[in-house]
Amino acid sequence: MPAPDAPGAEPGAAAVVVDGESVDATLERLDNSYVVSGAGVNVTVSGVSADGARIPLDPDGTLRLEPGDSVVVDATGYASGSDVEAWMFSVPSRLGTMAADAAGKASATFAVPASVEAGNHRLVLTGANSNGSEVVLSVGVALGAYESGSSVQTWVIVVPIAAAVIVAVVIPTTVRRRRKIRLGA
């Protein structure tokens, strides 16, 4: 089965394409989940650890998963009785299919494949909405441990502060010494 042509989405963002055209999408963070809306489809995405505990969003508001975790998807707005495929991208990996009921609701839990490497990825859902249009929805997620700030960011902050402290201590001391030398001479 060929992978869908999925729109890009950085972790903590979402994108929706309907019949090949980008449309507006909203992403909200609610109860450690992403709630994505667009093209008449509403999708809630959350993570569950291997021990069954709900995974909280990281400090940046990103859904961060590990191999062995699962993604829980609850969706509405799909065509009655239609199938909705779930994929994990960077390298496309089909997670499975969920069936929409008569009311257009679909729910499933998909295991994160062990073969997916750490980094930024997209959960992609593809299926027909209640109008019969093909909807491809991408939600950015991350795999791997959270790293707080980069060392470059730390240095950009630390170096100017250290320089200011040195200047505040060295210059007044040097000026005082020079005055004492001039006055004593």
Residue frames relative to the residue before (quaternion, step in Angstrom):
aa qw qx qy qz dx dy dz
M 1.0000 0.0000 0.0000 0.0000 0.00 0.00 0.00
P 0.3800 -0.7439 0.4954 0.2382 3.61 -0.67 1.02
A 0.5115 -0.6388 0.4848 0.3087 3.53 -1.13 0.73
P 0.5142 -0.6369 0.4651 0.3372 3.60 -1.08 0.62
D 0.4805 -0.6003 0.5404 0.3415 3.54 -1.29 0.36
A 0.0602 -0.8618 0.5028 -0.0294 3.55 -0.01 1.36
P 0.4675 -0.6661 0.4988 0.2983 3.58 -1.01 0.76
G 0.5330 -0.6277 0.4676 0.3213 3.57 -1.18 0.57
A 0.0669 0.7662 -0.6375 0.0456 3.54 -1.22 0.59
E 0.3491 -0.7263 0.5598 0.1931 3.55 -0.73 1.08
P 0.6547 -0.4879 0.3680 0.4449 3.62 -1.16 0.36
G 0.7968 0.2498 -0.2168 0.5057 3.55 -0.89 0.96
A 0.6907 0.3951 -0.2727 0.5408 3.61 1.26 0.22
A 0.1818 -0.7718 0.5998 0.1076 3.56 -1.31 0.29
A 0.0788 -0.7652 0.6368 0.0522 3.54 -1.28 0.47
V 0.1201 -0.7827 0.6087 0.0484 3.56 -1.14 0.72
V 0.0926 -0.7594 0.6434 0.0283 3.53 -1.07 0.93
V 0.0993 -0.7815 0.6150 0.0334 3.57 -0.92 0.98
D 0.8331 -0.1020 0.0114 0.5436 3.54 -0.68 1.15
G 0.7586 -0.4156 0.1945 0.4626 3.57 0.93 0.96
E 0.6802 0.4575 -0.2819 0.4987 3.61 1.26 -0.09
S 0.4574 -0.6758 0.5047 0.2816 3.59 -0.93 0.90
V 0.0631 -0.7735 0.6301 0.0283 3.55 -1.06 0.80
D 0.6386 -0.5224 0.3948 0.4041 3.56 -1.27 0.32
A 0.0342 -0.7719 0.6348 0.0024 3.52 -1.10 0.83
T 0.1926 -0.7565 0.6094 0.1384 3.56 -1.14 0.58
L 0.1086 -0.7604 0.6366 0.0691 3.52 -1.17 0.67
E 0.0464 -0.7718 0.6342 -0.0027 3.53 -0.87 1.05
R 0.3057 -0.7069 0.6016 0.2116 3.52 -1.24 0.51
L 0.1093 0.7967 -0.5763 0.1457 3.54 -0.62 1.17
D 0.8508 -0.0684 0.0151 0.5208 3.59 -0.74 1.08
N 0.6706 -0.5214 0.2796 0.4475 3.59 0.88 1.03
S 0.5957 0.5015 -0.3763 0.5020 3.54 1.11 0.81
Y 0.3763 -0.6355 0.6066 0.2943 3.48 -1.39 0.22
V 0.0935 -0.7484 0.6530 0.0684 3.54 -1.06 0.79
V 0.0590 -0.8172 0.5722 -0.0353 3.55 -0.45 1.29
S 0.0350 -0.7924 0.6089 -0.0115 3.55 -0.95 0.96
G 0.3374 0.7152 -0.5708 0.2210 3.53 -1.06 0.82
A 0.8494 0.1308 -0.1172 0.4977 3.57 -1.11 0.75
G 0.6901 -0.4918 0.2759 0.4535 3.59 1.09 0.70
V 0.6238 0.5031 -0.3349 0.4956 3.57 1.31 0.07
N 0.0894 -0.7682 0.6327 0.0398 3.56 -1.03 0.86
V 0.0235 -0.8160 0.5752 -0.0522 3.55 -0.68 1.14
T 0.1405 -0.7509 0.6401 0.0815 3.56 -0.99 0.91
V 0.0678 -0.7963 0.6008 -0.0172 3.56 -0.81 1.11
S 0.0949 0.7746 -0.6203 0.0785 3.56 -0.89 0.96
G 0.3877 -0.7133 0.5347 0.2346 3.53 -1.30 0.22
V 0.1241 -0.7547 0.6402 0.0718 3.53 -1.24 0.64
S 0.4160 -0.7174 0.5042 0.2411 3.57 -0.84 1.01
A 0.7090 -0.4596 0.3289 0.4219 3.55 -1.31 0.25
D 0.7045 0.4404 -0.2691 0.4871 3.61 1.14 -0.58
G 0.6256 -0.5972 0.3122 0.3929 3.60 1.29 0.26
A 0.5241 0.6349 -0.4148 0.3876 3.61 1.27 0.04
R 0.5206 -0.6204 0.4915 0.3200 3.55 -1.12 0.75
I 0.3406 -0.7436 0.5430 0.1903 3.59 -0.89 0.95
P 0.3357 -0.7426 0.5373 0.2172 3.61 -0.70 1.01
L 0.5478 -0.5624 0.4879 0.3816 3.56 -1.22 0.44
D 0.5054 -0.6507 0.4623 0.3279 3.60 -1.05 0.67
P 0.7346 -0.4365 0.2698 0.4439 3.65 -1.21 0.16
D 0.6633 0.4788 -0.3059 0.4870 3.60 1.21 -0.42
G 0.5354 -0.6376 0.3969 0.3864 3.60 1.30 -0.02
T 0.4991 0.6538 -0.4138 0.3903 3.57 1.25 0.44
L 0.3964 -0.6522 0.5849 0.2745 3.54 -1.13 0.72
R 0.0419 -0.8138 0.5772 -0.0521 3.56 -0.46 1.28
L 0.1008 -0.8235 0.5581 -0.0159 3.52 -0.62 1.24
E 0.2480 -0.7169 0.6282 0.1729 3.54 -1.37 0.25
P 0.5947 -0.5158 0.4359 0.4361 3.60 -1.16 0.38
G 0.7139 0.3803 -0.3151 0.4964 3.57 -0.90 0.92
D 0.5924 0.5311 -0.3672 0.4818 3.58 1.25 -0.33
S 0.2907 -0.7353 0.5798 0.1965 3.55 -1.33 0.14
V 0.3298 -0.6982 0.6006 0.2073 3.51 -1.31 0.49
V 0.1928 -0.7696 0.6017 0.0919 3.56 -0.85 1.03
V 0.0693 -0.8012 0.5943 -0.0095 3.56 -0.77 1.10
D 0.0001 0.7478 -0.6635 0.0217 3.56 -0.95 1.01
A 0.0268 0.8323 -0.5475 0.0824 3.58 -0.59 1.14
T 0.0847 -0.7485 0.6541 0.0694 3.52 -1.31 0.53
G 0.6905 0.5061 -0.3496 0.3805 3.54 -1.30 0.32
Y 0.5284 0.6152 -0.4262 0.4009 3.59 1.23 0.16
A 0.6420 -0.5221 0.3927 0.4013 3.56 -1.27 0.41
S 0.5791 -0.6092 0.4290 0.3309 3.55 -0.99 0.90
G 0.8533 0.1336 -0.1225 0.4889 3.56 -0.86 1.04
S 0.5221 0.6506 -0.4165 0.3615 3.61 1.22 0.08
D 0.4383 -0.6594 0.5399 0.2856 3.54 -1.33 0.31
V 0.1597 -0.7492 0.6375 0.0823 3.54 -1.13 0.79
E 0.2376 -0.7827 0.5631 0.1176 3.56 -0.68 1.11
A 0.1928 -0.7570 0.6153 0.1061 3.54 -1.15 0.74
W 0.0485 -0.7922 0.6075 -0.0316 3.55 -0.96 1.01
M 0.2209 -0.7075 0.6447 0.1870 3.55 -1.31 0.38
F 0.1040 -0.7912 0.6021 0.0243 3.54 -0.80 1.08
S 0.3760 0.2874 -0.8808 0.0127 2.66 -2.10 0.54
V 0.7239 0.1770 -0.1259 0.6549 3.58 0.71 -1.03
P 0.4460 -0.7300 0.4331 0.2839 3.63 -0.47 1.13
S 0.0408 0.7624 -0.6414 0.0756 3.52 -0.92 1.06
R 0.3226 -0.7605 0.5312 0.1883 3.58 -0.58 1.14
L 0.2906 -0.7795 0.5377 0.1369 3.56 -0.74 1.12
G 0.6927 -0.4171 0.2926 0.5105 3.56 1.06 -0.74
T 0.4369 -0.6652 0.5420 0.2700 3.53 -1.36 -0.23
M 0.1060 -0.7506 0.6453 0.0940 3.54 -1.20 0.60
A 0.3483 -0.7486 0.5338 0.1827 3.57 -1.04 0.79
A 0.3722 -0.7030 0.5620 0.2269 3.55 -0.97 0.91
D 0.3989 -0.7101 0.5246 0.2480 3.57 -0.97 0.85
A 0.7723 -0.3573 0.2502 0.4618 3.58 -1.30 -0.12
A 0.6974 0.4447 -0.2650 0.4956 3.60 1.18 -0.57
G 0.5665 -0.6226 0.3803 0.3831 3.62 1.25 0.04
K 0.5111 0.6314 -0.4236 0.4007 3.58 1.26 0.33
A 0.0022 0.7828 -0.6219 0.0201 3.53 -1.08 0.81
S 0.0066 0.7897 -0.6125 0.0350 3.56 -1.03 0.83
A 0.1671 0.7686 -0.6087 0.1038 3.54 -1.13 0.69
T 0.2631 -0.7064 0.6294 0.1887 3.50 -1.37 0.32
F 0.0932 -0.8081 0.5816 0.0034 3.55 -0.77 1.10
A 0.4105 -0.6980 0.5328 0.2459 3.57 -0.93 0.93
V 0.4284 -0.6519 0.5572 0.2847 3.56 -1.10 0.76
P 0.4306 -0.7199 0.4707 0.2733 3.61 -0.62 1.05
A 0.5248 -0.6423 0.4640 0.3111 3.57 -1.04 0.81
S 0.6297 0.5698 -0.3288 0.4132 3.60 1.16 -0.52
V 0.5645 0.6033 -0.3938 0.4029 3.61 1.22 -0.29
E 0.3547 -0.7615 0.5102 0.1843 3.56 -0.71 1.13
A 0.6315 -0.5215 0.4143 0.3969 3.55 -1.27 0.43
G 0.5155 0.6236 -0.4836 0.3340 3.56 -1.13 0.69
N 0.6847 -0.4575 0.3709 0.4293 3.53 -1.33 -0.33
H 0.0060 0.7976 -0.6002 0.0599 3.55 -0.92 0.96
R 0.3090 -0.7194 0.5836 0.2153 3.54 -1.38 0.00
L 0.2685 -0.6717 0.6624 0.1947 3.50 -1.15 0.76
V 0.0741 -0.8156 0.5738 -0.0068 3.58 -0.68 1.10
L 0.0947 -0.7688 0.6316 0.0332 3.55 -0.94 0.99
T 0.0104 -0.7986 0.6016 -0.0120 3.55 -0.93 0.87
G 0.3162 0.7207 -0.5637 0.2507 3.54 -0.91 1.00
A 0.5819 -0.5810 0.4399 0.3610 3.55 -1.32 0.20
N 0.3655 -0.7113 0.5503 0.2400 3.57 -0.99 0.86
S 0.7439 -0.4243 0.2711 0.4394 3.60 -1.26 0.07
N 0.6454 0.4922 -0.3210 0.4880 3.62 1.25 -0.30
G 0.5522 -0.6257 0.3853 0.3938 3.59 1.29 -0.13
S 0.5139 0.6373 -0.4222 0.3892 3.60 1.26 0.06
E 0.4641 -0.6677 0.5062 0.2873 3.58 -1.08 0.75
V 0.0954 -0.8004 0.5918 -0.0019 3.57 -0.66 1.20
V 0.0614 -0.7554 0.6519 0.0241 3.55 -0.94 0.99
L 0.0683 -0.8115 0.5791 -0.0368 3.55 -0.53 1.25
S 0.0916 -0.7896 0.6061 0.0280 3.59 -0.84 1.03
V 0.0622 -0.7671 0.6383 0.0187 3.54 -1.03 0.89
G 0.3553 -0.7550 0.5148 0.1968 3.57 -0.74 1.06
V 0.0059 0.7695 -0.6373 0.0415 3.55 -0.95 1.01
A 0.2930 -0.7346 0.5763 0.2060 3.57 -1.28 0.14
L 0.1998 -0.7478 0.6195 0.1303 3.54 -1.19 0.64
G 0.6936 0.4389 -0.3480 0.4531 3.54 -0.91 0.94
A 0.6888 -0.5025 0.3493 0.3886 3.51 -1.34 0.32
Y 0.5147 -0.6344 0.4915 0.3018 3.53 -1.18 0.69
E 0.1103 -0.7669 0.6296 0.0571 3.55 -0.98 0.91
S 0.3029 -0.7804 0.5194 0.1716 3.56 -0.53 1.15
G 0.8559 -0.1117 0.0314 0.5040 3.54 -0.62 1.20
S 0.4153 -0.6948 0.5200 0.2728 3.54 -1.11 0.54
S 0.6286 -0.5377 0.3957 0.3989 3.56 -1.23 0.37
V 0.5787 0.5684 -0.3808 0.4439 3.61 1.13 -0.55
Q 0.6502 0.5065 -0.3204 0.4669 3.58 0.93 -0.88
T 0.6333 0.5317 -0.3311 0.4546 3.58 0.98 -0.79
W 0.6848 0.4818 -0.2913 0.4626 3.58 0.86 -0.91
V 0.6126 0.5496 -0.3539 0.4444 3.59 1.03 -0.70
I 0.6914 0.4426 -0.2673 0.5046 3.58 1.11 -0.60
V 0.7088 0.4952 -0.2726 0.4220 3.58 0.81 -1.02
V 0.6621 0.5370 -0.3302 0.4052 3.62 0.81 -0.93
P 0.6906 0.4565 -0.3180 0.4621 3.68 0.73 -0.83
I 0.6376 0.5146 -0.3368 0.4640 3.60 1.02 -0.73
A 0.6506 0.5031 -0.3163 0.4728 3.60 0.93 -0.86
A 0.6445 0.5147 -0.3224 0.4645 3.59 0.96 -0.82
A 0.6564 0.5096 -0.3150 0.4586 3.59 0.94 -0.83
V 0.6427 0.5096 -0.3258 0.4703 3.60 0.98 -0.78
I 0.6501 0.5116 -0.3189 0.4626 3.58 0.92 -0.87
V 0.6599 0.4966 -0.3056 0.4738 3.58 0.90 -0.91
A 0.6690 0.5100 -0.3084 0.4441 3.59 0.93 -0.83
V 0.7068 0.4307 -0.2600 0.4974 3.59 1.12 -0.60
V 0.7216 0.4754 -0.2585 0.4318 3.60 0.80 -1.00
I 0.6849 0.5054 -0.3145 0.4203 3.62 0.73 -0.94
P 0.6862 0.4565 -0.3271 0.4624 3.67 0.71 -0.82
T 0.6349 0.5231 -0.3347 0.4597 3.61 1.01 -0.74
T 0.6580 0.5043 -0.3034 0.4697 3.59 0.93 -0.89
V 0.6487 0.5117 -0.3207 0.4632 3.60 0.93 -0.86
R 0.6488 0.5131 -0.3189 0.4627 3.62 0.93 -0.83
R 0.6473 0.5161 -0.3212 0.4598 3.60 0.91 -0.84
R 0.6656 0.5000 -0.3054 0.4623 3.58 0.89 -0.90
R 0.6402 0.5102 -0.3370 0.4651 3.60 0.99 -0.72
K 0.6448 0.5125 -0.3236 0.4657 3.58 0.95 -0.85
I 0.6529 0.5057 -0.3217 0.4631 3.58 0.95 -0.83
R 0.6615 0.4963 -0.3115 0.4681 3.62 0.91 -0.86
L 0.6946 0.4769 -0.2894 0.4542 3.57 0.88 -0.89
G 0.6836 0.4810 -0.2786 0.4730 3.55 1.09 -0.72
A 0.6480 0.5599 -0.3232 0.4027 3.61 1.14 -0.44
